[in-house]
Amino acid sequence: MQSFGRPLCLSQCLVRRRWGRFVGAGNMSPFHVFLAVVAVLALASSGVSANQEKFNCRARKADIPQEWVTMVDPCTKKMKDQINVELTASMTYLAMAAHFSRDNVNRPGFAEHFFKSASEEREHAIKLIEYLLMRGQLTQGIDDLIKNPVPKKDSWEDGVSALKDALRLEASVTNNIRDIVEVCEEPKDPSDASKSLGFNDYHVSF
């Protein structure tokens, strides 16, 4: 690696310049030459350790204005769940595209359509993540944010059956988005559903 190569080259250079003329003249024994090389290598190694310390990063607590961290838990949970909904839809469309790209199926028009749909759903998930980041909601506890989404199916009898599944999938995703708007506009108290938390997150938009 380059970071380890430089100190070694430096040590060789120092040995040649500082001790070479004495060795050539026969004024130093091999033992003294060995000690000199060990000393130079030790200095070089300490330099490598110092450089490595500079790259040991530790995540610090995000410095986010608390005035902006105002999303309530029901709204945050809904949006995090929607990320997985969007990614599952994306994987399903990707499976459809792969299915219609197979040699023994060979429906390039269907494949192109579903590849585009997969990218679109993935983009929706990215926008949700960016929004939560902007609102300071992803500074910790993101281990289970993406829960290994898998396609709902991996094969279809024909194009019509795939389009029907796609329509049902779109309806399901849209209904989930409506739930997000409802929950984030007027979230309920988890301990008492009859009470509203009185919060209107008007920044939510799709």
PyMOL commands that set and color helices and strands:
alter all, ss='L'
color gray80, all
select helices_A, chain A and resi 2-25+30-54+73-101+108-134+159-185
alter helices_A, ss='H'
color red, helices_A
select strands_A, chain A and resi 188-189+192-196
alter strands_A, ss='S'
color yellow, strands_A
deselect
rebuild
show_as cartoon
